[in-house]
Amino acid sequence: MKLYETSKRGRILIWYVTAGLYVWGLFKLWIETIFVIPIKTIDMLWLLVPVWITWFFAEFYQEKLGTSIGNGITNAVLIIWGSIDCSRQTVKLITNKIITAQIEIIGRFAIIAGIFIYGILIVFFGIKGNKIIKKIGRVRVVTYIFAMFVPIFYNVIPFSVNHIIAALLFFPLFYFVIELVDRITPNPKAITQDNEVTGNSSNPKAVQTQTASSQPNLQNYALHHIYHPYQGYYQHPGQQDWNNRFNKK
């Protein structure tokens, strides 16, 4: 009995170690795809550096407090165009017989179709005014898709199921690390000035702050003005004059 329990614990321990090594391998693949491969490959460097630079300025100078519906639609256009370019690259690889496996070809086009549909849905929801695109249409999501899948379609790294699993598994880590940086860093002057000019923000906290700051002014206005259904608001003339106005007929 003790031998059986020891063997069972050993199998469980082996399973945990194997799962941990597998996740660690996925994490290394994820890190390599985002940070290492663009540096090693000049063609990818020229392609992804503008994407990362655009993401940085858009993330911290435009979408730091949240994105707007218009920004979400603009980001979706990049996604749609990127999916078209990836399909062009895939057809080129098939024509040159660089990839011939039918399963790989189907997998590549399935991912392209998913990215394309994702972009179309953002545009559709944006035209309808659905606020869900403020979450799914952010520039960080667009940048992540480019960074993770463009190397595959340019045949810089091989297409594999592990790559897809790594992209899905560590996407929340990528998203919330950026969200944490957004929250702990001060707002740039550009964002502060834009909010002062427009008087609104796509961030609910900013809207709440602005509403709270304007509330004392409304209360002060109500204390010094009187509302009449025919005359509207007029300045408080004093309690005696108030009684005279409403007692006169």
C-alpha positions as CSV (number, residue, x, y, z in Angstrom):
1,M,0.0,0.0,0.0
2,K,2.8,2.4,0.9
3,L,4.6,1.5,-2.3
4,Y,1.4,2.3,-4.3
5,E,1.0,5.7,-2.6
6,T,4.7,6.5,-3.2
7,S,4.3,5.6,-6.9
8,K,1.2,7.6,-7.2
9,R,2.8,10.7,-5.6
10,G,5.8,10.2,-7.9
11,R,3.5,10.2,-11.0
12,I,1.7,13.3,-9.8
13,L,5.1,15.0,-9.2
14,I,6.3,14.0,-12.6
15,W,3.1,15.4,-14.1
16,Y,3.5,18.8,-12.4
17,V,7.2,19.0,-13.4
18,T,6.3,18.2,-17.0
19,A,3.5,20.7,-17.1
20,G,5.7,23.3,-15.5
21,L,8.5,22.7,-18.1
22,Y,6.0,22.9,-20.9
23,V,4.6,26.2,-19.7
24,W,8.2,27.5,-19.2
25,G,8.9,26.5,-22.8
26,L,5.8,28.4,-24.0
27,F,6.9,31.4,-22.0
28,K,10.4,31.3,-23.6
29,L,8.8,31.0,-27.1
30,W,6.6,34.0,-26.3
31,I,9.5,36.1,-25.1
32,E,11.6,35.1,-28.1
33,T,8.8,36.0,-30.5
34,I,8.2,39.5,-29.1
35,F,11.7,40.6,-28.2
36,V,14.4,38.4,-29.8
37,I,13.2,37.6,-33.3
38,P,12.7,41.2,-34.5
39,I,16.3,41.9,-33.5
40,K,17.8,38.9,-35.2
41,T,15.9,39.4,-38.5
42,I,16.4,42.7,-40.2
43,D,13.3,42.4,-42.4
44,M,11.2,41.9,-39.3
45,L,13.0,44.7,-37.5
46,W,12.0,47.2,-40.3
47,L,8.4,45.9,-40.2
48,L,7.8,45.8,-36.4
49,V,9.8,48.8,-35.2
50,P,7.2,51.2,-36.6
51,V,4.5,49.1,-35.1
52,W,6.1,49.2,-31.6
53,I,6.8,53.0,-31.9
54,T,3.3,53.7,-33.0
55,W,2.0,51.5,-30.1
56,F,4.2,53.4,-27.5
57,F,3.0,56.9,-28.5
58,A,-0.6,55.8,-29.0
59,E,-0.7,53.9,-25.7
60,F,0.8,56.5,-23.4
61,Y,-0.2,59.7,-25.2
62,Q,-3.6,58.9,-26.7
63,E,-5.1,55.8,-25.1
64,K,-3.6,56.0,-21.6
65,L,-7.0,56.8,-20.1
66,G,-8.8,54.5,-22.5
67,T,-9.6,54.5,-26.2
68,S,-12.4,56.1,-28.0
69,I,-14.7,54.5,-30.6
70,G,-13.0,56.4,-33.4
71,N,-9.5,55.2,-32.3
72,G,-10.9,51.6,-32.1
73,I,-12.1,51.8,-35.7
74,T,-8.8,53.2,-36.8
75,N,-7.0,50.3,-35.0
76,A,-9.3,47.8,-36.7
77,V,-8.4,49.1,-40.1
78,L,-4.8,48.2,-39.3
79,I,-5.9,44.8,-38.3
80,I,-7.8,44.3,-41.5
81,W,-4.9,45.5,-43.7
82,G,-2.5,43.3,-41.8
83,S,-4.6,40.2,-42.4
84,I,-4.7,41.0,-46.1
85,D,-0.9,41.4,-46.1
86,C,-0.5,38.1,-44.2
87,S,-2.7,36.3,-46.8
88,R,-0.5,37.8,-49.5
89,Q,2.6,36.5,-47.8
90,T,1.0,33.0,-47.4
91,V,0.0,32.8,-51.0
92,K,3.6,33.8,-52.0
93,L,5.0,31.0,-49.8
94,I,2.6,28.5,-51.3
95,T,3.5,29.6,-54.8
96,N,7.2,29.3,-54.2
97,K,6.5,25.8,-52.5
98,I,8.1,26.9,-49.3
99,I,5.2,25.6,-47.4
100,T,3.4,22.5,-48.8
101,A,1.8,20.8,-45.8
102,Q,-2.0,21.0,-46.2
103,I,-2.6,21.2,-42.5
104,E,-0.2,24.1,-42.1
105,I,-1.8,25.9,-45.0
106,I,-5.3,25.5,-43.6
107,G,-4.0,26.6,-40.1
108,R,-2.5,29.8,-41.6
109,F,-5.6,30.8,-43.5
110,A,-7.7,30.0,-40.4
111,I,-5.7,32.4,-38.3
112,I,-5.8,35.0,-41.1
113,A,-9.6,34.6,-41.3
114,G,-9.9,35.0,-37.5
115,I,-7.9,38.2,-37.5
116,F,-9.8,39.6,-40.5
117,I,-13.2,38.8,-38.9
118,Y,-12.0,40.4,-35.6
119,G,-11.2,43.7,-37.5
120,I,-14.5,43.6,-39.3
121,L,-16.4,43.2,-36.1
122,I,-14.6,46.1,-34.5
123,V,-15.6,48.3,-37.4
124,F,-19.2,47.0,-37.3
125,F,-19.5,47.7,-33.6
126,G,-17.9,51.0,-34.0
127,I,-20.4,52.1,-36.6
128,K,-23.2,51.0,-34.4
129,G,-21.7,52.9,-31.5
130,N,-21.2,49.9,-29.3
131,K,-18.8,50.7,-26.5
132,I,-17.4,47.2,-26.4
133,I,-14.7,48.3,-28.9
134,K,-13.2,50.5,-26.2
135,K,-12.0,47.2,-24.7
136,I,-11.4,45.0,-27.7
137,G,-10.2,47.7,-30.1
138,R,-7.3,49.1,-28.2
139,V,-3.9,49.7,-29.8
140,R,-2.2,47.3,-27.4
141,V,-4.3,44.4,-28.8
142,V,-3.5,45.3,-32.4
143,T,0.2,45.6,-31.6
144,Y,0.1,42.2,-29.8
145,I,-1.5,40.5,-32.8
146,F,1.2,41.9,-35.1
147,A,4.0,41.0,-32.8
148,M,2.9,37.4,-32.3
149,F,1.7,36.4,-35.7
150,V,3.5,38.5,-38.4
151,P,6.8,36.5,-37.8
152,I,4.9,33.3,-38.7
153,F,3.4,34.6,-41.9
154,Y,6.7,36.0,-43.0
155,N,8.1,32.5,-42.3
156,V,10.7,33.8,-39.8
157,I,9.6,31.2,-37.3
158,P,7.8,27.9,-38.0
159,F,4.0,27.6,-37.7
160,S,3.1,25.5,-34.6
161,V,0.3,24.9,-32.2
162,N,2.6,25.8,-29.3
163,H,3.0,29.2,-30.8
164,I,-0.8,29.8,-30.8
165,I,-1.2,28.4,-27.3
166,A,1.6,30.7,-26.1
167,A,0.0,33.7,-27.8
168,L,-3.4,33.0,-26.1
169,L,-2.0,32.0,-22.7
170,F,0.2,35.0,-22.1
171,F,-2.0,37.7,-23.7
172,P,-3.5,38.6,-20.3
173,L,0.0,39.1,-18.9
174,F,0.9,41.4,-21.8
175,Y,-2.4,43.4,-21.4
176,F,-2.4,43.9,-17.7
177,V,1.3,44.7,-17.4
178,I,0.6,47.6,-19.7
179,E,-2.5,48.5,-17.8
180,L,-0.5,48.5,-14.6
181,V,2.1,50.8,-16.1
182,D,-0.7,53.1,-17.3
183,R,-2.1,53.4,-13.8
184,I,1.1,54.0,-11.9
185,T,2.7,56.5,-14.3
186,P,1.6,60.2,-14.3
187,N,-0.5,61.4,-17.2
188,P,1.4,63.3,-19.9
189,K,0.7,67.0,-20.3
190,A,-0.7,66.3,-23.8
191,I,-3.5,64.1,-22.3
192,T,-4.2,66.6,-19.5
193,Q,-4.5,69.5,-21.9
194,D,-6.7,67.5,-24.3
195,N,-9.1,66.7,-21.4
196,E,-9.2,70.3,-20.4
197,V,-10.0,71.4,-23.9
198,T,-12.6,68.8,-24.7
199,G,-14.0,68.7,-21.2
200,N,-14.4,64.9,-21.4
201,S,-12.5,61.7,-21.4
202,S,-13.0,58.1,-22.5
203,N,-11.9,57.1,-19.0
204,P,-14.9,56.8,-16.6
205,K,-12.6,57.8,-13.7
206,A,-11.7,61.0,-15.5
207,V,-15.3,61.7,-16.2
208,Q,-16.2,61.1,-12.6
209,T,-13.5,63.4,-11.4
210,Q,-14.6,66.1,-13.8
211,T,-18.2,65.7,-12.7
212,A,-17.2,65.8,-9.0
213,S,-15.1,68.9,-9.5
214,S,-18.0,70.7,-11.3
215,Q,-20.6,69.8,-8.7
216,P,-19.7,72.6,-6.2
217,N,-20.2,75.1,-9.0
218,L,-23.7,73.8,-9.7
219,Q,-24.5,73.9,-6.0
220,N,-23.2,77.4,-5.7
221,Y,-25.3,78.4,-8.7
222,A,-28.4,77.0,-7.2
223,L,-27.8,78.8,-3.9
224,H,-27.7,82.2,-5.6
225,H,-30.3,81.7,-8.3
226,I,-34.0,81.0,-8.4
227,Y,-35.8,78.9,-11.0
228,H,-39.2,80.1,-12.2
229,P,-41.2,78.0,-14.7
230,Y,-41.8,81.1,-16.9
231,Q,-38.8,83.2,-16.2
232,G,-36.2,80.5,-15.9
233,Y,-33.2,81.1,-13.5
234,Y,-32.6,84.6,-12.2
235,Q,-30.4,85.9,-9.5
236,H,-31.5,85.5,-5.9
237,P,-32.9,89.0,-4.9
238,G,-33.1,88.2,-1.2
239,Q,-35.8,86.6,0.9
240,Q,-38.1,89.6,1.2
241,D,-38.0,90.2,-2.5
242,W,-38.6,86.5,-3.1
243,N,-41.8,86.7,-1.0
244,N,-43.0,89.9,-2.9
245,R,-42.5,88.3,-6.3
246,F,-44.5,85.2,-5.5
247,N,-47.2,86.8,-3.4
248,K,-48.0,89.4,-6.1
249,K,-50.8,88.7,-8.5
